[in-house]
Amino acid sequence: MVGVIPDEEAGALPDRFIHLVQPGDRARSPGYGETLARWSNGGDREPFFEHPVEPVGPLTPTPAAQRFADFVHNANAATDAADGDAAADAAIDTLLRMNDSVVAIAVRRRTRADETGRCAVLYPAIAEAASRVGAKAVGLIDVGCSAGLNLNVDRVGITYSDGHSLGDPSSPVQLSSSIVGDRPVPTRAMPEVVARVGVDLDPVDVTDADDARWLRACLWPDQPDQPDQPERAARLEAEMALAATAPPLLLRGDAVEVLPEAFARVPTDALPVVTTTWALSRFPLESRLRFLHRLDEAAAGRAVAWVSAEGVGVAPTIPTLGDRRASGHSIIGLAVFDRPALRSEAIGHCWSQGRMLAWLADS
């Protein structure tokens, strides 16, 4: 349904912009914080809100203030945001001068953040799933895949702080993760990957120049508390280049509706492994339960595994181990659907989307 932002919502937007400037934002990202604060006190904002807007999809509602904040961030990504004032001037000028283009992108795109580096969590969990089922080959299905970078999990090299390593040591993409606790990450190799399928409402094709630019723009450009920012940008470039050498199959649509097609792309003699990494929080609870039902349906003829890295309490059936929501860490879950049984386990904790990992499972 196409409509316009209601007058009452537009009138409340200045206060919402101020609310979006969280404590520490101006120190963490000067351009972003300064732009939101200045926009909330600015004059001619009306052109941005006069355009028709169309929701991206039923699972991704985008309130006007948050949508604008996302684009403030990406406008700042195009500037030298070490100077918050200069970045704010450039962002506001861009948003007003290129209003039509900004709105067109706002309707079609959503911000992609922290898309890289998740393989340090996924690799040992996928290998664990295959081991438990006795699979000699796996087909990967990444839900909420964005550009499908997770689907190259077997093609990257991973080094853990305890000295162990997984994956391809000669890969142009090399990742690292710090081990928390005394239990090492299992070093078993992942079986052959025979299918790579990504599912997303708006998948990103790294071989498309516009899509690739969008991923680059979504990296925070000006975080003084993130000294590894240049390395993250370089890692994104390496991961996109690797994905472009063998692009995965990307399916567009609601995950619950598209999953049957994704399962059909996995050969019958391979274990389908569905992965979700901080994706299910965008789904309402009802949709998460329907997603779970789809996995169970797919297990009617063969075993199906689901590997998740989600916030505490987000992934249905995965134990929370008594942890509270918003505990500061995420739970690595493994569920194996092998009718009539469903075996769900929390096999690890992780922090900072895989930069720190605590393995919990007996392997």
Long-range contacts (C-beta under 8 A, 24 or more apart in sequence): 1-54, 1-55, 2-52, 2-53, 2-54, 3-52, 3-53, 4-49, 4-50, 4-51, 4-52, 4-53, 5-49, 5-53, 5-64, 9-64, 10-46, 10-49, 10-64, 13-40, 13-45, 13-49, 13-64, 13-65, 13-68, 14-39, 14-40, 14-41, 15-40, 16-63, 16-64, 16-65, 17-65, 17-68, 17-69, 19-65, 20-65, 20-66, 20-69, 26-84, 27-224, 27-225, 28-223, 28-224, 28-225, 29-73, 29-76, 29-81, 29-220, 29-222, 29-223, 30-81, 30-82, 30-83, 30-84, 30-87, 30-222, 31-76, 31-79, 31-81, 31-83, 31-84, 31-87, 31-88, 31-91, 31-221, 31-222, 32-72, 32-73, 32-76, 32-81, 32-87, 32-220, 32-222, 33-84, 34-84, 34-85, 34-87, 34-88, 35-72, 35-75, 35-76, 35-87, 35-88, 35-91, 35-92, 36-69, 36-72, 38-88, 38-92, 39-68, 39-72, 39-92, 42-92, 44-96, 47-96, 47-99, 48-95, 48-96, 48-99, 48-102, 48-103, 51-99, 51-100, 51-103, 53-103, 53-106, 53-107, 54-107, 56-107, 56-108, 56-110, 56-201, 56-202, 57-201, 57-202, 57-254, 58-254, 59-201, 59-254, 59-255, 59-282, 59-283, 59-284, 59-287, 60-110, 60-201, 60-282, 62-110, 67-106, 68-106, 70-106, 70-110, 70-111, 71-95, 71-102, 71-105, 71-106, 73-111, 73-218, 73-220, 74-111, 74-217, 74-218, 75-102, 76-221, 76-222, 77-216, 77-217, 77-218, 77-219, 77-220, 77-221, 78-217, 79-221, 81-221, 81-222, 82-222, 87-222, 108-202, 109-202, 109-214, 110-202, 111-218, 112-146, 112-147, 112-204, 112-214, 112-215, 112-218, 113-218, 113-219, 113-220, 114-353, 115-146, 115-147, 115-149, 115-215, 115-218, 115-236, 116-149, 116-232, 116-235, 116-236, 116-239, 117-175, 117-232, 117-235, 117-353, 117-354, 117-355, 118-149, 118-150, 118-277, 118-309, 118-353, 118-354, 119-150, 119-152, 119-153, 119-156, 119-158, 119-167, 119-175, 119-354, 120-158, 120-160, 120-175, 120-176, 120-177, 120-354, 120-355, 120-357, 121-177, 121-277, 121-309, 121-332, 121-348, 121-350, 121-353, 121-354, 121-357, 122-150, 122-153, 122-275, 122-277, 122-307, 122-309, 123-153, 123-154, 123-158, 123-166, 123-167, 123-190, 124-166, 124-185, 124-186, 124-188, 124-359, 125-307, 125-309, 125-332, 125-334, 125-347, 125-348, 126-153, 126-190, 126-273, 126-275, 126-305, 126-307, 127-166, 127-186, 127-188, 127-189, 127-190, 127-191, 128-186, 128-188, 128-334, 128-347, 128-361, 128-363, 129-271, 129-273, 129-305, 129-307, 129-334, 129-336, 130-190, 130-191, 130-271, 130-273, 130-305, 131-188, 131-363, 132-305, 132-334, 132-336, 132-343, 133-271, 133-303, 133-305, 133-336, 133-338, 135-191, 135-270, 135-271, 135-303, 136-191, 136-192, 136-269, 137-191, 137-192, 137-193, 137-194, 137-267, 137-269, 137-270, 137-271, 138-190, 138-191, 138-192, 138-193, 138-194, 138-270, 138-271, 138-272, 138-273, 139-193, 139-194, 139-195, 139-196, 139-197, 139-265, 139-266, 139-267, 139-270, 139-271, 139-272, 139-273, 140-193, 140-195, 140-196, 140-197, 140-273, 140-275, 141-195, 141-197, 141-198, 141-199, 141-259, 141-262, 141-263, 141-266, 141-272, 141-273, 141-274, 141-275, 142-197, 142-198, 142-199, 142-274, 142-275, 142-276, 142-277, 143-199, 143-200, 143-255, 143-259, 143-274, 143-275, 143-276, 143-279, 143-291, 144-199, 144-200, 144-255, 144-276, 144-277, 144-278, 144-279, 144-280, 144-282, 145-198, 145-199, 145-200, 145-203, 145-248, 145-250, 146-198, 146-200, 146-203, 146-204, 146-215, 147-198, 147-203, 147-204, 147-205, 147-206, 147-211, 147-215, 147-240, 147-243, 148-196, 148-198, 148-203, 148-204, 148-206, 148-243, 148-247, 148-248, 148-250, 149-239, 149-240, 149-243, 150-275, 150-277, 151-196, 151-197, 151-198, 151-243, 151-248, 152-196, 152-239, 152-242, 152-243, 152-248, 153-190, 153-193, 154-190, 154-193, 155-242, 156-239, 156-242, 160-184, 160-185, 160-357, 166-190, 171-242, 172-238, 172-241, 172-242, 173-235, 173-238, 173-239, 173-242, 175-235, 175-354, 177-354, 177-355, 177-356, 177-357, 178-355, 178-356, 178-357, 179-356, 179-357, 179-358, 179-359, 180-349, 180-351, 180-356, 180-357, 180-358, 181-358, 181-359, 183-358, 183-359, 183-360, 184-359, 185-357, 185-359, 186-359, 186-363, 188-363, 191-271, 194-266, 194-267, 194-270, 195-249, 195-265, 195-266, 195-267, 195-270, 196-246, 196-248, 196-249, 197-248, 197-249, 197-250, 197-251, 197-262, 197-265, 197-266, 198-248, 198-249, 198-250, 198-251, 199-250, 199-251, 199-253, 199-255, 199-258, 199-259, 199-262, 200-250, 200-251, 200-252, 200-255, 201-252, 201-253, 201-254, 202-252, 203-250, 203-251, 203-252, 205-247, 205-250, 206-240, 206-243, 206-244, 206-247, 207-244, 207-247, 212-240, 215-240, 255-283, 255-291, 256-287, 256-290, 256-291, 256-294, 259-291, 259-294, 259-295, 259-298, 260-294, 260-297, 260-298, 263-298, 263-304, 268-301, 268-302, 271-302, 271-303, 271-304, 271-305, 272-298, 272-302, 272-304, 272-305, 273-305, 273-306, 273-307, 274-304, 274-305, 274-306, 274-307, 275-306, 275-307, 275-308, 276-306, 276-307, 276-308, 276-309, 276-310, 276-315, 277-308, 277-309, 277-310, 277-353, 278-309, 278-310, 278-311, 278-330, 278-353, 279-310, 280-308, 280-310, 280-314, 280-315, 281-310, 281-311, 281-314, 288-314, 288-315, 288-316, 289-316, 291-316, 292-316, 292-317, 295-335, 295-337, 296-337, 296-339, 296-342, 298-337, 299-337, 299-338, 299-339, 300-339, 303-336, 303-337, 303-338, 304-336, 304-337, 304-338, 305-334, 305-335, 305-336, 305-337, 306-333, 306-334, 306-335, 306-336, 306-337, 307-332, 307-333, 307-334, 308-332, 308-333, 308-334, 308-335, 309-333, 309-350, 309-353, 309-354, 317-342, 317-344, 318-344, 318-345, 318-346, 319-344, 319-345, 319-346, 320-346, 321-346, 332-357, 334-361
